[in-house]
Amino acid sequence: MNRHFKLDNLLLGILIIFALILRAGMALKFPNIFWADEIFQTLEPAHRLAFGNGIVTWEFRDGIRSWVLPGILAAIMRLTSWLGEGSTGYLIGVNLFLSLLSLSNILVAYLWGKKIGGTITALICAAICTIWFELIYFSPKAFTEVVATHFLLPGVYLGVQKNLLTTRKRLFLSGCVLGISLALRIHFLPCIAFIIIYICRKDWRNKWLPMILGIIAPMLIFGTVDAFTWTYPFQSFWLNIWVNIVEGRSKLYGVSPWYEYFIFLLKTWSWFSIPIVILALLGSRRIPILAWSALIIILSHSLLAHKEYRFIYPALPMVMILAGIGTAELVLLILNFSHRWVSHGKKVIAILLCVFLWTSTSVTLLSRFNIYNPLNFSTFGTNLENTHLYATTNNLLALQSLSTENTVCGLGLWGVNWALSGGYTYFHRDVPIYQVEKAADFEELKAGFNYIIGNRSIPSQYQDYTLQKCWQETCIYKRPGSCSQIIDSDINSVLKKSGN
């Protein structure tokens, strides 16, 4: 038994290390932006806290976002800036930190699989969560819903595993972890309310009380931070709901029909949706709380007019764990039918075959991963650069390269929208940024910047700007001389005037 225990730990350790390398490695190899919020709602305010400059969007002018996550990321930035020059060091640090947090999903997958079906089920569940392309892609991203998911799943697991600690201690700890998740993403309230009801039922004294107290503890911390950083306690919670849902501000960024998330899943998984859903349904018989939680996440967000694929990210690892349970049940069923002829070596082969099939599926779907493409059921993608892996990559690499350039006194964005630029998070120079939208803006703003990042040709009358380097169509241009301050024309002044 001791040998088996050590072997299990070794295999789990290998999976976790491999998962960390995959997540952090992919993020650093393929810098991209899925949605601008991953920069301007978390990393950019963190950069402003850590280094004093950053683009300020309306959410942080109006006080509808908490400073807790940006504050933590700011500390990570300061602590890891030595890892590289310019913005490179702290970008490595942030990616590693977020990737480390995401490993909780793999640990939960392993433990839940172990509890239900033993080592084979545990390894299959953990392996699927390790190699699934969406989990690899989103894990290092600084979205509040992604970070919240990495607390949500451990909270659910702690809540239902009765052999861990005493009941009250376990549920209090579960409540604390779920409370962190709720504080990071208040939209998880329907899902977390269901989880509490499912776990506690009618036992008010031994279950409801410790779990509610656990949830309240981190919520109070977030509320206190709001009191010191904004005007009122819990301001970022109620004002966010008021502005986006009651006033309908979020509708300005797009309105979709109620079934949009199901279309997103079909676009992402293609015809593989059928076996994935079937396997997840098989697994849901063993872990119904995960199946209902995933469904509630999708349906509750379907009621909101503005929809983004990242909002239902918590459902993805839940579905993968359930599909892992279903896959393992099929494998164990086959092995049990032929138990007389099955050796340990053949069991290993069966596990490796499952992992290979899931890995092949993951790689295949990654090659076509772009939710903005029309719905089609092709198997392979023909152009990897048309996937989310390469979204705005050229802009980010260009700004990151300038983060070590000491001669920059001002930066112009020509044909590059500020929301897709990477901001000061990638630029890291304490100089103004100007949005140059049309040729006439050159005449008005050219004195304010000596470098331009553009994805279209510089107007012919400005030949003093010379090409420095290109990343496909995105290029850096430089002119000789210094810069003059142009009042109320830098990006923060423009955003404040426009209310963006």
C-alpha angles and dihedrals in degrees: 000000000000091000091050090049092052092046091051091051091048093051092046090049091051091051093049094048090047091048092052092050091048095049100042092036094053092046093052095040094047109031108188145149119238093178128355092242091076087069107028101038097047119002098040096052087044089055089050090053094045101041107013103248136079145127111277117212127197093264091065093041092052095040102238096131129072120239094213099092094038088049092054091046090049089057090050090050093052093046096049104035089103090068092083146351123280113347094338097087100054092038087060090047095049093047091050092047094050091043090052091053090052092059088079088079092057092047091050091047090052096046093046092047090048091051094051106036111003130243098331093053091044094053094046093050093046093045093052091051089047097054104029107120098222093053090048092048099046101035097082093044119107096230114139091225091053095049090044090055091059087063097036097064096047088048092055092046093051090048096058103035104093098185094065115096121314117318096254095045092046094049092044089053090045089051092050092053092045089047091057089051092049093047091052093047115019089185088076089073096105091049095046091045088055091048091053093048092046093051101038103035107167100337099110100166103044100030116017097047099051093040094050091045089051092052093047094054099068091035089059090052092052091045092051091050088053090052091056099038099037133020105273138028112265090010094142090057105049096031092051090054092045097049099041102034107024098034092032098227091148090062088070087071095054142304123225135183120262093258095054095108091057088052089050090053092049090049091050102041099029112190089339084081089083099060092037092054092044092051091045090051089052090051093046090070088067099039107026093163090066093048093050092044092053091048093048091050090054097041097044091052090045088066091062116087096221112065133185126174092234090063091073094044092117089065092058100068088040091056091045092053090049091047088050090054090049092048092049092049091056091048092048091047091055092045092049092052090054099032094133092063099036119104128185088260092057091049089055090049090051091053092046091049091053092048091048092052093048092045091050090050091048093051091045094052092043088060089063101031107140118118091192093065118095116271111272136151100225117144103216131033117232099206121040090190088065091063130088089261089078101035108138090341092139092054092051094048091049094052092043090054090054091052088083096043109107096188095067112114097163138000130218123201108212113187089343114110113226091230090061096040101085091240123221088327087079100020097050095178118126094230132105123273120214128199106223105192104164139018092261089061090065092065092048099042107025093099089061098061137040096185128057130193108199141163094202135051120285112248109268095241091065099067092146088082109086127196114255108172140338137211098199105294095351112087141176119229128188136193127196121251137045135292134252124215113253110201119231095356103095118105096263092052091048093049092048092052093048095042093238 
